[in-house]
């Protein structure tokens, strides 16, 4: 599989500085353009500055730092009658260099997989709704592909978090639990009180010893 650093390409236009075009979460930018609207000055300003400054001939180092497995309403597939489904969101940092070899100020915590829904009211004004649109269905394959495309390609450098989207009910998990356990199993682990698992294991050991003693009588 290709690394994200291979996605860059140079765009040459008259009266325009060389820029880099890469795949990232630019869904809100696309919404403004599709509706013939000018981009807000501060929208993705750190990304736009970064892409305008990096040297097109040098690779962009994109490092995944966190992944979130969540369960949320699938508003993208069925806005009228959405169902709760599992999704993946991915957070990464970007690093790149200018033509003179100096580092461009990095992009931090760019999140893939979700964006706020935007709409136009009857007067044509932009409304940013509270609806979150998720677009990366969760799967182990998807997780592994993001790890493979990440600059360091190491699981140990990534935090894997399960977020129920219900208050503070979230927890960091190992990679194996993150990709292999069912949603119900993950929720059960999130709700475990500290030490409850050790207590359960101890009770099981005591029960087994009692059983063995009864067999010897």
PyMOL commands that set and color helices and strands:
alter all, ss='L'
color gray80, all
select helices_A, chain A and resi 4-7+27-34+45-53+140-149+155-157+175-180+183-191+196-216
alter helices_A, ss='H'
color red, helices_A
select strands_A, chain A and resi 10-11+19-20+61-73+84-95+107-112+114-120+126-134+159-163+170-173
alter strands_A, ss='S'
color yellow, strands_A
deselect
rebuild
show_as cartoon
